[in-house]
Amino acid sequence: MATTAHPYWPRSLPLPGYVGSARPGWQCAGAVAAAGAGLLALGWALGGAVGGARGGASRSPARRLALGWFLMCAGVHGVLEGYFSLRHQELRLGHPANPALPAGKEYAKADSRYMTSDDFTVAMETVTAWAWGPLSFLTFLAFLRRHPTRYVLQLLVSLGQLYGDVLYFATEARAGWSHSDPQPLYFWGYFVGLNGVWVLVPGALLADACRHLAAAQRALDRPRHKAH
C-alpha cells in the first residue's frame, strides 16, 4: 500500500491525511528562538532589580540567568508543549490558522513520534506542560520575590525536567534512534542540541539547589549557645 509522502523518518511511516506546513522551517525555528530569547531577556531584566520585593543585595549574573531560564521554561512548556498535549492528533493535519502547528511540524523532523501521537511522548509532554510549566513560573516569581521556598521549587522543577529528558533520550535510544532525520541540523541540532540543554541546565540548577538547601540545614543544625 502506498504511503503519503512526507519529510519524516522513517520514510515508510504511515501518516494518513498528512498535510505539509505552509511555512518554511527556518521561519518556524526562528520564531520559537526569538520568543525564547525574549523571555530569557525579560527574566534577566526583571532579575536586575536590586533587592526585589523583600529587599536585599543585587542578584548575581548567574542568578539573573536562572530567572530568565525559568521564565523561558514557563513559556515553552505552557505554550508549545501545552498545545501539543491538547491537540497532538492535529499535528499531521493542515490547520493554517493554528500558529503552533508549523513549529511542531518542523521539530517533528527530529522526532517523528510527535506526528504519530506516540503514547510516551504525549504522556511526557502533558506532565511537562501542566506540572513543570506552571511550577517554572512559580519558581521565577519565588526568586523574584526572594520567597523562602525558592530553592525547593528550583529542585522540584529541575529534577522533573531532568528525569523527563533522560527518559525521552532513553526511549529513543532503545528504538535505535529511528525517528530522527539523520541530517546534522535535525539530529544533532534539534534532537540532541535542544534537548541536551534541558539536561545540562536542570542538572546544574539541581546541584545549586541542593547546595543551598544543605547550607540552610547545616545552619539550622548548629547547636545554639545559651546566653549566660
C-alpha positions in Angstrom: 0.0 0.0 0.0 1.4 3.4 -0.9 2.3 5.8 1.9 1.8 9.5 1.9 4.9 11.5 1.0 6.3 13.4 4.0 9.7 14.6 5.3 9.7 12.5 8.5 11.6 9.3 9.5 11.4 6.5 8.8 10.2 7.4 5.3 7.7 4.4 5.5 6.0 6.0 8.5 2.2 6.0 7.8 0.7 9.4 8.3 -2.9 9.3 7.0 -4.2 12.7 5.9 -0.8 14.4 6.3 -0.7 18.0 5.1 2.6 19.8 4.9 3.5 23.0 6.7 2.5 26.3 4.9 5.7 28.0 6.3 9.3 27.2 5.7 11.2 25.5 8.5 13.6 28.4 9.2 10.7 30.8 9.9 9.2 28.4 12.4 12.6 27.8 14.2 13.4 31.5 14.1 10.1 32.5 15.6 10.4 30.0 18.5 14.1 31.0 19.1 13.1 34.7 19.1 10.3 34.1 21.6 12.5 32.1 23.9 15.3 34.7 23.7 12.7 37.4 24.5 11.5 35.6 27.7 15.1 34.9 28.7 16.0 38.6 28.3 12.8 39.7 30.2 13.7 37.4 33.1 17.2 38.7 33.1 16.0 42.3 33.1 13.4 41.8 35.9 16.1 39.9 37.9 18.3 43.0 37.9 16.0 44.9 40.3 18.0 45.4 43.4 16.6 43.5 46.4 13.2 42.7 44.9 10.1 42.8 47.0 11.8 41.7 50.2 14.9 43.8 49.9 18.5 42.6 49.9 21.6 42.6 47.8 21.8 42.6 44.0 21.5 39.3 42.2 24.5 37.7 40.6 24.5 37.4 36.7 24.1 33.6 37.2 21.0 34.1 39.3 19.6 36.5 36.8 20.2 34.0 34.1 18.3 31.4 36.2 15.3 33.7 36.5 15.4 34.1 32.7 15.6 30.3 32.3 12.6 29.6 34.5 10.5 32.3 32.7 11.5 30.9 29.3 10.6 27.3 30.5 7.2 28.5 31.6 6.6 29.9 28.1 8.0 26.9 26.2 6.3 24.3 28.4 3.0 26.1 28.7 2.5 27.2 25.1 4.3 24.7 22.8 4.1 21.6 24.9 0.7 22.5 26.4 -0.8 22.9 23.0 0.7 19.6 21.8 -0.7 17.8 24.9 -4.2 19.0 24.0 -4.1 18.9 20.1 -1.4 16.4 19.3 -3.7 14.5 16.9 -3.9 17.6 14.7 -0.2 17.8 14.1 -0.1 15.8 10.9 -3.2 17.7 9.5 -3.5 21.1 7.9 -4.8 23.9 10.2 -3.4 27.1 8.7 -5.0 29.3 11.4 -3.1 27.4 14.1 0.2 29.2 14.8 1.6 26.4 16.9 1.4 23.6 14.3 4.2 24.8 11.9 6.7 24.8 14.8 5.6 21.3 15.8 5.8 20.0 12.2 9.3 21.4 12.0 10.6 19.9 15.2 9.0 16.5 14.3 11.7 16.2 11.6 13.9 15.5 14.6 11.5 13.1 16.3 8.6 11.8 14.3 6.9 10.4 17.4 5.2 13.7 17.7 3.5 13.1 14.4 2.1 9.8 15.4 0.8 10.7 18.9 3.2 8.2 20.5 1.9 7.3 23.9 5.1 8.1 25.8 5.6 11.4 24.0 2.1 12.6 24.7 2.3 11.5 28.4 5.7 13.1 28.9 4.7 16.4 27.2 1.4 16.5 29.2 3.3 16.2 32.5 5.8 18.8 31.3 3.2 21.2 30.2 0.8 21.1 33.2 3.3 20.4 36.0 6.7 21.9 35.1 5.2 24.8 33.1 3.2 26.4 36.0 5.9 25.4 38.5 8.6 27.1 36.4 6.6 30.3 36.6 6.1 29.9 40.3 9.9 29.4 40.7 10.5 32.5 38.7 8.2 34.5 41.0 9.7 32.9 44.1 13.2 34.1 43.1 11.9 37.5 42.0 10.3 38.0 45.5 13.0 36.1 47.4 10.5 33.7 48.8 11.9 31.1 51.2 10.6 28.2 49.1 12.5 29.3 46.0 15.3 26.6 46.2 12.7 23.9 47.0 10.8 24.9 43.8 14.1 25.0 41.8 14.9 21.5 43.0 11.4 20.1 42.1 11.3 21.7 38.6 14.9 20.8 37.7 14.6 17.2 38.9 11.3 16.8 36.9 12.8 18.3 33.8 16.0 16.2 34.0 14.1 13.0 34.7 11.7 13.6 31.8 14.5 14.4 29.4 16.6 11.3 30.4 13.5 9.1 29.7 13.0 10.9 26.4 16.5 10.1 25.2 16.4 6.6 26.7 13.2 5.6 24.9 14.5 6.8 21.6 17.9 5.1 22.1 16.0 1.8 22.7 14.2 2.4 19.4 17.6 2.7 17.6 17.3 6.4 17.0 14.9 5.6 14.2 12.6 8.6 14.4 15.0 11.4 13.6 16.2 12.7 10.2 19.9 11.9 10.1 20.8 15.3 8.7 23.0 17.2 11.3 20.5 20.0 11.7 17.7 17.8 12.7 19.5 15.1 14.7 22.4 17.0 16.3 20.9 20.4 16.2 17.2 19.8 17.1 17.1 16.4 18.8 20.5 16.3 20.7 21.2 20.1 20.9 17.9 21.4 22.1 17.0 18.6 24.4 20.6 18.5 25.7 20.1 22.0 27.1 17.3 20.5 29.3 19.8 18.0 30.7 22.7 20.4 31.3 20.9 23.4 32.8 18.5 21.5 35.1 21.4 19.4 36.2 23.4 22.5 37.2 20.3 24.1 38.9 19.6 20.8 40.7 23.1 20.8 42.1 22.8 24.5 43.0 19.5 23.9 44.9 21.0 21.0 46.8 24.0 23.2 47.8 21.8 26.0 49.1 19.4 23.7 50.9 22.2 21.7 52.5 23.8 25.0 53.7 20.5 26.1 55.3 20.1 22.7 57.0 23.7 22.9 58.4 22.9 26.4 59.8 19.8 25.0 61.4 21.6 22.0 62.9 24.3 24.1 64.6 23.9 24.0 68.3 22.6 27.2 69.8 24.7 28.6 72.6 22.7 29.5 75.6 23.2 33.0 76.9 25.0 33.2 80.2 
